Amino acid sequence: MKKAVIILALSLSLNLFGQDSPLRVGVIGLTHTHVHWIFGSDPRGDIKIVGIVEPNKELAQRYSDQHKFSMDIVYNTIEELISKTNPEAVTAFGTIYEHLEVVKTAAPKGIHVMVEKPLAVSMEHAKEMQALAKKHNIHLLTNYETTWYPTNHKAFELSKKENTIGDIRKIVVRDGHKGPKKIGVNSEFLDWLTDPVQNGGGAIVDFGCYGANLLTWFMDGKRPNSVTAITQQLQSKNNPKVDDESIILLQYDNTVAIIQGSWNWPIGRKDMEIYGLKGVIYADNRHDLRVRISEGYDGYDEQVMKLEERKAPYDDPFALFASVIKNKVQLDRFDLNSLENNMIVVEILDAAKKSAQLGQTIRLKK
């Protein structure tokens, strides 16, 4: 009897240790500069970076010098990293086109995957990734900067749960900056970010995906009835192969939406406006939010909020990733990170690219 109790106690102790120990994570690629985020997150203790895949050793050395990791943990291939370090999860920081290959390699080994936005370059890739994730029972999440904005979550709470502004009729999402070349991204990132194959498109993909992701969340996973888009190339010298200006119009049963993804904003922005029957919510940036309630024709009562960061693990992509894998957090079906949401994002982007190319509205099949 005593022996059985000791074994049970030891089992519980090991289980708790596994739950609380950092998630063992491999970083696949260093050509996406969002990778700085995971190196900044590592000291929190939710994850432990056990290896990095980057065949460009000069690039790896630059990151090593900046973030103080040993070049001994840098490998040439994902297969080598997996065999040497046995990660529980990997994060993809290469081209969007390469996301599929990461999932193809990791999923059959039961290794969970988080990719940078968007999920995939096309529905063809996305469907294959989804099938692999389901077959091998892994989590496949997508990370967006705006997922972690307290303002977006407050806007969702006020409009969807508290009905502060009445039924939603219009949502406008604007994202972007002056353009990759103008803001000085490094050459390794610029090479594929402005490539229609490796990135899947230009600004319509790079920044259009943010709006598609937020709208799918606000619309409770409903797909739009139609997608209409225009693209333009206003910086042909800087972006010779892809669009740098895009506007996407989405039509739902009772709501319309406008997504403006651009590499031509004079000032970088990630903001959203939500218009209801009684008022409007402005999520101006990460921390500043305004609510205006209508008074008469053009009058309004305004409330201004300065929001603090969300509480852990909802303030960091890799902390949340670890919590999901360890069953501490269960994502809602159309959560911003979820596979279900991001399959719809890719569907919207594919339709938008087709619409811009053909010059016509694309109606999505029911």
Buried (B, 14 or more C-beta within 10 A) or exposed (E): EEEEEEEEEEEEEEEEEEEEEBBBBBBBBBBBBBBBBBBEBBEBEBBBBBBBBBEBEEBBEBBBEEBEBEEEBBBEEBEEBBEEBEBBBBBBBBBBBBBBBBBEBBBEBEBBBBBBBBBBBBBEBBBBBBEBBEEBEBBBBBBBBBBBBBBBBBBBEBBBEEEBBBEBEEBBBBBBBBBBBEEEBEEBBBBBBBBBEBBBBBBBBBBBBBBBBBBBBBBEBBBBEBBBBBBBBBBEEBBEEBBBBBBBBBBBEEBBBBBBBBBBBEEEBBBBBBBBEEBBBBBBBBBBBBBBBBEEEEEEEEEEBEBEEBEEBBBBBBBBBBBBBBEEBEBEEBBBBBBBBBBBBBBBBBBBBEBBEEEEBBEBEE
